[in-house]
Amino acid sequence: MPTNRRLRLAIWTFSALLLLLAWDALALDLPLARLSGSLNGFPLRETWLLSAVLHEDARRLSWVVMIALILAIWWPVGVLRRLSRGERAGMVLGTLLALLAVSALKSISRTSCPWDLAEFGGVAHYVSHWAFGRLDGGGGRCFPAGHASAGFAFVTGYFWLKDKAPGSARAWLIVVLAIGFILGIAQQFRGAHYMSHTLWTAWVCWTTAALAWGLQQAITQRIGQRADRHPALRPRGKS
């Protein structure tokens, strides 16, 4: 990857990080949570659209897409045909790594969900997820937003397609970001997450995908350099 492209990617990623830190510093989570919750809880928590469609059904659909991408390693369709088998495998691995990164962070998080707060009928009190060592009195394991990763994790498609099919890559990026934010906002209205949880999930998935893509690019470049020095190592074909 050319140095200027690496620099632009790093600047975008770091700028997003600064905005996220500013969001936390300004304590914008609770004011937004109060728009949909009260002492009686979150009235939209069990509504059909948010609970069944945008929660349970969306989660199942994301795994269907994940399985389809795995199968596409060997039987690609559409724009995925422009990628080599190794690139398709790398994209799938990057997606799984993004999902695992979010899941791992949730498993060690001490941050509770908005619906756990006493202000919304629960027992916990608000503590920033960056206040290490301070417990909020709730069940924790609510940061970042795992459900939103069902959309954001697929941002890997943008990185792997942007050189081979730039237009499709941009469309892919818009779609997965839209899906991720729709799922995150649905959980916000249900009281399952703060907005910062969704934003951090987007950043974690983006960063994980960028690192996975960059690593495969570096490995591919190294293999190419070795093949140039030793022609007998060059692959005979590409699938």
Backbone bond lengths (Angstrom), bond angles and torsions (degrees), N, CA, C in turn:
res aa  C-N    CA-C-N  psi(-1)  N-CA   C-N-CA  omega(-1)  CA-C   N-CA-C  phi
1 M - - - 1.455 - - 1.525 109.35 -
2 P 1.343 118.33 127.52 1.461 120.78 179.98 1.525 111.80 -57.06
3 T 1.333 115.24 149.84 1.463 120.51 -176.30 1.518 112.24 -59.54
4 N 1.356 117.70 -40.39 1.467 119.66 -177.95 1.521 111.45 -65.49
5 R 1.340 117.46 -32.44 1.460 120.13 177.48 1.519 110.77 -71.20
6 R 1.322 116.83 -40.37 1.464 120.18 176.25 1.516 110.40 -61.46
7 L 1.336 116.05 -39.94 1.453 120.33 -179.15 1.520 111.09 -65.65
8 R 1.334 116.81 -44.50 1.474 119.58 178.94 1.524 111.24 -61.70
9 L 1.321 115.84 -43.13 1.456 120.10 179.28 1.523 110.59 -62.12
10 A 1.324 116.71 -43.27 1.463 120.51 179.63 1.524 111.19 -64.51
11 I 1.346 116.89 -39.29 1.461 120.40 -179.69 1.529 110.60 -65.09
12 W 1.342 116.48 -45.65 1.472 120.12 178.66 1.524 110.91 -60.85
13 T 1.320 116.70 -44.34 1.460 120.49 -178.04 1.521 111.47 -66.48
14 F 1.332 116.67 -43.35 1.462 120.44 -179.79 1.529 111.20 -68.85
15 S 1.330 117.22 -36.95 1.466 120.60 178.12 1.524 110.55 -63.29
16 A 1.335 116.29 -41.61 1.467 120.17 177.49 1.524 110.33 -62.68
17 L 1.328 116.89 -38.53 1.459 120.72 177.82 1.530 111.20 -61.81
18 L 1.318 116.43 -43.40 1.465 120.46 178.83 1.530 111.34 -62.14
19 L 1.326 116.92 -40.09 1.465 120.31 177.99 1.522 111.16 -64.59
20 L 1.321 116.28 -39.02 1.463 119.84 177.69 1.526 111.56 -64.68
21 L 1.318 116.18 -42.39 1.460 119.87 178.02 1.524 110.83 -64.61
22 A 1.329 116.79 -35.93 1.461 120.40 176.95 1.526 110.72 -66.15
23 W 1.341 116.31 -39.50 1.468 120.36 177.65 1.535 110.11 -58.05
24 D 1.325 116.15 -46.51 1.464 120.02 179.59 1.522 111.16 -65.89
25 A 1.334 117.16 -40.97 1.461 120.76 -178.98 1.523 111.59 -63.23
26 L 1.333 116.91 -32.97 1.468 121.64 -179.85 1.526 112.31 -84.81
27 A 1.343 117.66 -2.76 1.470 122.86 176.83 1.525 111.75 52.93
28 L 1.328 115.84 53.59 1.462 120.60 -176.27 1.532 113.52 -87.45
29 D 1.316 117.86 -7.12 1.465 120.21 -176.00 1.527 113.02 -65.79
30 L 1.331 116.71 -52.70 1.462 119.59 -174.72 1.526 113.39 -62.16
31 P 1.342 119.63 -44.54 1.476 118.37 177.77 1.520 112.70 -56.03
32 L 1.326 117.87 -38.33 1.462 119.83 178.49 1.524 111.08 -70.95
33 A 1.326 117.16 -38.98 1.462 120.28 179.20 1.525 111.02 -62.96
34 R 1.330 116.96 -33.58 1.466 120.38 -179.41 1.528 112.57 -69.14
35 L 1.337 116.74 -17.11 1.468 118.90 178.91 1.525 111.63 -69.40
36 S 1.321 117.13 -26.08 1.468 119.85 -178.24 1.523 113.44 -118.59
37 G 1.341 117.60 -3.62 1.458 120.07 -179.26 1.508 112.89 -128.74
38 S 1.325 115.78 161.19 1.456 122.60 178.30 1.525 108.08 -149.51
39 L 1.322 117.55 -173.00 1.456 121.28 178.88 1.519 111.63 -59.25
40 N 1.316 116.14 -23.88 1.467 120.97 179.38 1.534 112.57 -87.37
41 G 1.306 116.44 5.96 1.456 120.04 178.59 1.512 112.66 99.23
42 F 1.302 115.92 -154.29 1.462 122.52 -178.18 1.536 108.65 -114.35
43 P 1.318 117.23 104.78 1.476 120.70 -173.53 1.528 113.91 -61.30
44 L 1.334 117.82 -22.52 1.466 120.05 -178.66 1.532 112.55 -91.38
45 R 1.313 116.57 5.59 1.467 120.72 -172.56 1.530 113.02 -57.80
46 E 1.297 118.75 -41.39 1.460 121.39 -175.07 1.530 112.94 -109.96
47 T 1.319 118.24 16.88 1.463 119.47 178.30 1.529 110.51 -65.76
48 W 1.323 115.90 150.81 1.458 121.62 -174.54 1.516 112.18 -59.32
49 L 1.329 117.84 -45.53 1.456 120.79 -176.33 1.522 111.37 -64.36
50 L 1.327 117.19 -46.90 1.460 120.23 -175.07 1.526 112.40 -79.45
51 S 1.323 116.73 -39.29 1.460 120.17 -175.37 1.526 113.13 -83.70
52 A 1.337 116.25 -47.46 1.467 119.72 -175.91 1.525 111.96 -85.40
53 V 1.335 117.12 -53.05 1.464 120.87 -172.88 1.524 111.65 -76.30
54 L 1.333 116.88 -55.45 1.463 120.61 -173.50 1.532 113.41 -86.80
55 H 1.313 116.64 0.77 1.457 119.18 175.61 1.524 110.76 -116.72
56 E 1.319 117.42 -73.09 1.461 120.64 -176.05 1.530 112.49 -67.16
57 D 1.343 116.43 -51.55 1.470 119.11 -177.63 1.525 111.95 -64.72
58 A 1.328 116.51 -39.71 1.471 119.80 179.92 1.523 111.00 -64.39
59 R 1.317 116.84 -37.81 1.472 119.78 178.62 1.522 110.65 -64.82
60 R 1.326 116.79 -42.97 1.471 119.46 178.59 1.526 110.74 -63.90
61 L 1.323 116.39 -41.08 1.460 120.27 -179.40 1.521 111.47 -63.92
62 S 1.315 117.16 -35.95 1.468 119.72 179.98 1.519 110.93 -63.89
63 W 1.329 117.25 -35.83 1.460 119.38 178.03 1.522 111.58 -73.10
64 V 1.322 116.81 -30.73 1.465 119.89 173.90 1.525 109.55 -62.96
65 V 1.341 116.51 -44.37 1.470 120.65 177.78 1.523 110.58 -63.18
66 M 1.338 116.21 -40.02 1.463 119.89 179.74 1.524 110.80 -62.42
67 I 1.318 116.88 -43.82 1.471 121.02 178.21 1.523 110.27 -63.75
68 A 1.347 116.38 -40.06 1.466 119.98 178.71 1.525 111.18 -62.09
69 L 1.334 117.24 -38.95 1.467 120.43 178.54 1.523 111.01 -67.73
70 I 1.315 116.37 -37.21 1.466 119.33 177.79 1.524 109.79 -63.95
71 L 1.337 117.41 -44.97 1.461 121.13 178.36 1.529 111.20 -63.57
72 A 1.343 115.61 -31.87 1.470 120.27 -178.62 1.519 112.56 -69.14
73 I 1.325 117.59 -12.89 1.469 119.32 173.88 1.526 109.26 -57.98
74 W 1.326 116.26 -39.86 1.470 121.14 -179.12 1.530 112.66 -101.31
75 W 1.333 116.84 -29.35 1.462 120.31 -177.76 1.535 109.33 -128.75
76 P 1.335 117.06 74.61 1.470 120.34 -176.47 1.522 112.74 -71.19
77 V 1.303 115.06 152.28 1.459 121.60 175.77 1.525 108.64 -130.96
78 G 1.325 115.75 156.91 1.453 120.95 174.82 1.508 113.74 56.30
79 V 1.318 114.84 -136.84 1.464 120.69 -174.52 1.526 112.10 -66.60
80 L 1.322 117.68 -20.48 1.467 120.15 179.84 1.523 112.12 -65.20
81 R 1.341 117.27 -17.90 1.467 120.09 176.86 1.525 111.88 -65.55
82 R 1.328 117.04 -18.54 1.467 119.78 -179.55 1.529 112.14 -77.30
83 L 1.315 116.32 -10.20 1.460 120.64 178.86 1.518 109.79 -99.18
84 S 1.308 116.36 149.40 1.463 120.35 173.93 1.527 108.45 -72.96
85 R 1.319 115.25 166.48 1.467 118.74 178.54 1.522 110.91 -60.72
86 G 1.316 116.68 -39.95 1.454 119.94 178.24 1.516 112.29 -62.96
87 E 1.332 116.61 -38.83 1.465 120.26 178.21 1.525 111.11 -67.56
88 R 1.323 116.17 -39.71 1.469 118.83 177.82 1.528 110.84 -64.22
89 A 1.327 115.73 -39.99 1.462 119.64 177.00 1.529 110.59 -64.21
90 G 1.336 116.41 -40.21 1.461 120.23 178.20 1.521 111.73 -63.06
91 M 1.324 116.83 -39.63 1.461 120.74 179.02 1.527 111.21 -63.72
92 V 1.334 116.09 -42.90 1.466 120.33 177.90 1.528 110.29 -63.54
93 L 1.334 116.55 -45.03 1.459 119.95 179.57 1.521 110.95 -61.95
94 G 1.334 117.43 -40.80 1.456 120.67 177.47 1.517 112.30 -61.82
95 T 1.324 116.74 -39.04 1.465 120.99 178.21 1.520 110.86 -64.73
96 L 1.333 116.38 -44.92 1.463 120.24 178.57 1.524 111.25 -63.58
97 L 1.325 116.90 -38.25 1.465 120.32 178.36 1.524 111.22 -64.87
98 A 1.332 117.22 -38.03 1.465 120.46 177.66 1.529 110.41 -63.69
99 L 1.324 116.33 -44.31 1.467 120.38 177.81 1.527 110.95 -61.77
100 L 1.331 116.00 -43.13 1.462 120.16 -179.49 1.525 111.77 -66.80
101 A 1.330 117.07 -36.42 1.467 120.37 179.51 1.522 110.87 -62.66
102 V 1.327 116.48 -45.33 1.466 120.31 179.02 1.525 110.27 -65.33
103 S 1.327 116.47 -44.20 1.457 120.73 -179.90 1.523 111.76 -62.11
104 A 1.336 116.72 -40.05 1.469 120.78 -179.98 1.524 111.05 -64.96
105 L 1.323 116.82 -41.94 1.462 120.35 178.46 1.529 111.07 -63.90
106 K 1.333 116.54 -41.14 1.466 120.03 178.59 1.526 111.12 -62.43
107 S 1.330 116.48 -37.67 1.464 119.85 -174.66 1.524 112.99 -66.19
108 I 1.338 117.21 -24.05 1.464 120.29 -178.96 1.528 112.22 -108.23
109 S 1.341 116.80 0.11 1.461 120.45 -176.89 1.527 111.54 -73.31
110 R 1.324 115.61 140.82 1.463 121.37 175.41 1.520 111.64 -102.89
111 T 1.322 116.43 5.67 1.456 121.60 -179.43 1.526 110.51 -82.22
112 S 1.320 116.80 128.81 1.456 121.36 178.54 1.524 111.02 -90.90
113 C 1.316 115.97 165.52 1.463 121.66 -178.71 1.528 110.53 -78.59
114 P 1.318 118.24 157.55 1.461 120.22 177.93 1.521 113.68 -53.93
115 W 1.339 117.55 -38.62 1.466 118.35 -177.64 1.535 112.20 -68.93
116 D 1.341 117.80 -9.49 1.464 121.21 175.87 1.523 112.82 -85.12
117 L 1.332 117.81 -12.36 1.456 121.00 -175.90 1.525 112.14 -73.74
118 A 1.340 116.08 144.89 1.462 121.07 177.23 1.526 110.78 -59.84
119 E 1.314 116.30 -32.37 1.466 120.87 179.13 1.518 112.04 -62.10
120 F 1.327 116.16 -22.29 1.460 120.78 -179.07 1.528 111.93 -117.98
121 G 1.334 115.53 24.80 1.456 120.27 174.89 1.509 115.17 95.48
122 G 1.344 118.06 4.36 1.454 121.24 -179.97 1.515 111.94 -98.92
123 V 1.339 116.58 -147.96 1.463 120.69 -176.93 1.532 112.42 -125.95
124 A 1.332 117.73 -13.98 1.463 120.96 -174.95 1.527 111.22 -84.84
125 H 1.326 115.14 169.50 1.462 120.69 173.33 1.522 107.89 -125.36
126 Y 1.322 116.26 154.10 1.460 119.73 -173.30 1.522 111.72 -70.93
127 V 1.321 115.22 129.24 1.465 122.89 173.65 1.524 106.68 -137.48
128 S 1.299 116.94 133.46 1.462 120.27 177.75 1.520 110.23 -58.45
129 H 1.345 115.73 142.77 1.460 118.22 179.39 1.524 111.97 -69.60
130 W 1.319 117.59 -6.55 1.464 120.56 175.79 1.525 111.76 -100.85
131 A 1.331 117.24 5.60 1.467 120.51 176.40 1.529 107.91 -86.74
132 F 1.321 116.16 76.85 1.461 121.30 -174.64 1.527 110.99 -61.86
133 G 1.322 115.55 135.96 1.454 120.91 177.93 1.506 113.87 90.39
134 R 1.330 118.48 -10.80 1.467 121.64 178.68 1.520 109.84 -101.87
135 L 1.313 116.42 127.85 1.452 121.80 179.10 1.520 109.74 -97.35
136 D 1.336 116.10 146.14 1.468 118.81 -179.25 1.533 112.69 -97.86
137 G 1.322 117.35 -1.30 1.459 119.65 177.23 1.510 114.40 88.01
138 G 1.311 117.01 1.88 1.459 120.76 179.46 1.516 112.14 -106.93
139 G 1.321 115.55 -165.98 1.459 120.37 -176.64 1.510 115.33 -79.39
140 G 1.330 118.02 -16.93 1.459 121.35 179.94 1.517 112.74 70.14
141 R 1.326 115.15 -162.35 1.468 124.11 178.02 1.537 112.59 55.81
142 C 1.330 114.76 44.32 1.465 118.86 -179.31 1.522 112.77 -123.05
143 F 1.329 117.30 5.86 1.460 120.56 -178.01 1.518 109.58 -129.17
144 P 1.332 118.35 131.93 1.477 128.94 -3.45 1.526 111.14 -81.32
145 A 1.336 116.68 -163.68 1.464 121.30 -174.54 1.527 110.16 -85.41
146 G 1.322 115.69 103.74 1.453 119.21 -178.49 1.512 113.27 -65.18
147 H 1.328 116.97 -36.83 1.457 119.45 -175.90 1.525 111.58 -65.99
148 A 1.324 117.39 -38.16 1.461 120.51 179.97 1.522 111.67 -64.66
149 S 1.326 116.84 -23.22 1.467 119.40 178.90 1.525 111.32 -66.66
150 A 1.327 117.60 -16.78 1.464 120.72 175.71 1.522 111.25 -62.98
151 G 1.320 116.78 -19.87 1.458 121.26 173.30 1.514 112.00 -104.64
152 F 1.331 116.16 -49.90 1.460 120.75 -173.34 1.529 113.71 -64.58
153 A 1.322 118.12 -31.54 1.466 120.22 -176.74 1.524 112.19 -60.53
154 F 1.331 116.64 -25.94 1.460 120.28 -177.48 1.526 112.61 -82.23
155 V 1.332 116.45 7.84 1.465 120.37 175.44 1.525 110.43 -61.92
156 T 1.322 117.01 -16.19 1.462 121.08 176.97 1.526 112.00 -53.53
157 G 1.334 116.91 -34.45 1.464 120.20 -179.75 1.515 112.44 -57.09
158 Y 1.335 116.90 -34.12 1.462 120.46 178.85 1.521 110.80 -62.53
159 F 1.321 117.28 -46.53 1.465 120.75 -176.86 1.521 111.44 -66.03
160 W 1.320 116.63 -42.80 1.457 118.69 -175.62 1.533 112.58 -76.09
161 L 1.338 117.57 -23.24 1.459 119.90 -177.27 1.526 114.00 -97.28
162 K 1.323 117.33 -15.87 1.469 118.44 -168.32 1.525 113.89 -65.51
163 D 1.319 118.30 -22.66 1.460 119.92 175.95 1.522 112.24 -87.65
164 K 1.320 116.95 -35.65 1.463 121.98 -175.85 1.526 112.41 -87.41
165 A 1.335 117.18 -32.52 1.471 121.43 -176.78 1.525 108.63 -149.24
166 P 1.340 118.25 76.55 1.473 121.84 -173.88 1.531 114.11 -55.99
167 G 1.337 116.84 -42.34 1.454 119.54 -179.60 1.511 111.92 -63.60
168 S 1.308 116.26 -45.23 1.466 120.73 178.59 1.522 110.80 -65.11
169 A 1.331 116.33 -35.50 1.462 120.20 179.15 1.521 111.14 -63.41
170 R 1.328 116.80 -43.26 1.470 120.03 179.35 1.523 110.86 -65.76
171 A 1.329 116.46 -40.78 1.463 119.90 178.04 1.525 110.36 -63.75
172 W 1.329 116.31 -42.47 1.462 121.96 177.79 1.525 110.22 -58.49
173 L 1.335 116.27 -45.58 1.458 121.27 -179.16 1.529 111.09 -61.11
174 I 1.318 116.71 -46.43 1.470 120.61 -179.07 1.521 110.65 -60.84
175 V 1.331 116.36 -43.92 1.467 120.67 -177.22 1.526 111.09 -64.84
176 V 1.348 117.30 -48.96 1.465 118.39 -175.91 1.531 111.49 -69.02
177 L 1.322 117.81 -34.41 1.469 119.27 176.48 1.521 110.39 -67.08
178 A 1.322 116.69 -41.11 1.464 120.12 178.61 1.527 110.44 -62.01
179 I 1.331 116.49 -45.23 1.466 119.87 179.86 1.528 110.36 -63.18
180 G 1.322 116.89 -44.76 1.452 120.08 -179.99 1.511 112.63 -59.27
181 F 1.341 116.53 -44.54 1.464 119.37 -179.35 1.527 112.02 -71.44
182 I 1.321 117.81 -34.83 1.468 120.03 175.84 1.525 110.31 -61.55
183 L 1.335 116.26 -46.19 1.459 120.16 179.00 1.527 111.14 -64.97
184 G 1.338 116.62 -39.91 1.453 120.22 179.49 1.521 112.56 -66.12
185 I 1.322 116.15 -42.78 1.470 120.10 -179.93 1.529 110.52 -67.04
186 A 1.346 116.35 -35.92 1.467 119.50 176.52 1.525 110.07 -60.37
187 Q 1.325 116.39 -42.93 1.462 119.90 178.41 1.524 111.80 -68.77
188 Q 1.321 116.37 -30.47 1.464 120.71 175.46 1.522 110.51 -62.16
189 F 1.320 117.02 -45.98 1.465 120.55 -179.93 1.528 111.87 -69.06
190 R 1.323 117.13 -26.89 1.464 120.18 177.23 1.529 112.09 -78.44
191 G 1.326 116.50 -14.80 1.459 120.21 -177.12 1.516 113.42 87.94
192 A 1.336 116.76 11.38 1.461 120.60 -177.44 1.524 112.68 -82.87
193 H 1.333 117.48 -24.45 1.466 120.78 -177.53 1.522 110.74 -150.73
194 Y 1.329 114.48 156.85 1.458 121.20 168.50 1.526 107.96 -86.94
195 M 1.321 115.92 162.81 1.454 119.76 179.03 1.521 111.73 -62.33
196 S 1.338 117.14 -35.44 1.463 118.85 -179.96 1.529 110.98 -62.61
197 H 1.330 117.37 -30.60 1.465 119.75 178.34 1.528 110.06 -61.76
198 T 1.324 116.10 -42.43 1.464 120.90 178.62 1.526 111.02 -66.76
199 L 1.316 117.11 -42.87 1.460 121.13 -179.21 1.529 111.09 -64.36
200 W 1.329 116.74 -40.83 1.454 119.44 178.55 1.527 111.53 -67.86
201 T 1.325 116.67 -35.60 1.464 119.36 176.19 1.523 110.74 -61.31
202 A 1.330 116.15 -43.80 1.468 120.25 177.56 1.519 110.56 -58.98
203 W 1.335 116.74 -42.97 1.469 120.05 -178.05 1.524 111.38 -68.38
204 V 1.323 116.91 -42.66 1.468 120.62 179.94 1.527 110.24 -62.70
205 C 1.340 117.07 -44.03 1.465 119.94 179.83 1.526 111.18 -65.31
206 W 1.321 116.70 -43.42 1.472 121.35 178.36 1.529 110.44 -59.88
207 T 1.323 116.70 -48.31 1.453 121.12 -176.20 1.525 111.53 -67.01
208 T 1.334 116.33 -41.62 1.466 120.05 178.05 1.527 110.66 -62.92
209 A 1.332 115.96 -43.45 1.470 120.34 179.11 1.524 110.64 -63.30
210 A 1.328 116.81 -43.15 1.469 120.51 -179.74 1.525 110.91 -62.48
211 L 1.328 116.97 -42.40 1.464 120.30 179.94 1.526 110.78 -67.07
212 A 1.335 116.95 -41.74 1.467 119.91 179.75 1.518 110.74 -64.45
213 W 1.337 116.75 -42.70 1.460 121.01 178.59 1.533 110.80 -64.31
214 G 1.329 116.03 -45.16 1.456 119.79 179.30 1.518 112.06 -61.99
215 L 1.340 116.56 -37.80 1.463 120.03 179.03 1.524 110.89 -65.39
216 Q 1.338 116.93 -43.44 1.467 118.04 178.77 1.526 111.29 -65.94
217 Q 1.336 116.41 -37.80 1.457 119.16 176.60 1.529 111.27 -60.35
218 A 1.331 116.07 -42.56 1.465 120.14 -179.36 1.522 110.93 -65.63
219 I 1.338 116.64 -41.80 1.462 120.39 179.47 1.525 110.61 -64.63
220 T 1.344 115.96 -43.96 1.466 120.34 179.23 1.523 111.06 -61.90
221 Q 1.330 116.01 -41.43 1.470 119.88 178.92 1.523 110.91 -64.54
222 R 1.328 116.48 -41.36 1.467 120.02 179.53 1.527 110.99 -63.73
223 I 1.343 116.13 -41.90 1.461 120.07 178.24 1.530 110.43 -63.38
224 G 1.345 116.22 -40.75 1.454 120.55 178.45 1.513 112.15 -62.69
225 Q 1.323 116.36 -40.08 1.470 120.11 179.02 1.522 110.95 -66.20
226 R 1.338 116.60 -38.83 1.460 120.01 177.77 1.529 110.51 -66.04
227 A 1.342 116.03 -38.78 1.460 119.99 179.75 1.527 110.86 -66.07
228 D 1.350 116.60 -35.04 1.466 119.41 177.90 1.525 111.30 -65.07
229 R 1.336 115.19 -35.02 1.470 119.14 179.94 1.526 111.60 -79.58
230 H 1.342 114.94 -28.39 1.461 120.38 -177.87 1.527 108.40 -131.36
231 P 1.331 118.85 86.19 1.474 122.78 -175.58 1.518 114.27 -51.97
232 A 1.314 118.59 -28.54 1.464 120.72 -178.59 1.522 111.84 -66.47
233 L 1.359 117.64 -18.04 1.466 121.37 -179.62 1.512 112.59 -86.25
234 R 1.330 118.07 -6.36 1.468 119.76 -177.03 1.520 110.53 -66.01
235 P 1.364 117.44 137.04 1.459 120.10 177.80 1.515 110.41 -64.83
236 R 1.323 116.64 144.42 1.455 121.21 -177.54 1.517 113.30 -81.05
237 G 1.300 117.62 -21.95 1.469 119.26 -178.94 1.511 110.31 -161.49
238 K 1.313 116.06 175.09 1.456 121.68 -178.35 1.512 107.57 -136.26
239 S 1.343 117.21 139.33 1.465 121.32 179.16 1.505 109.97 -118.38
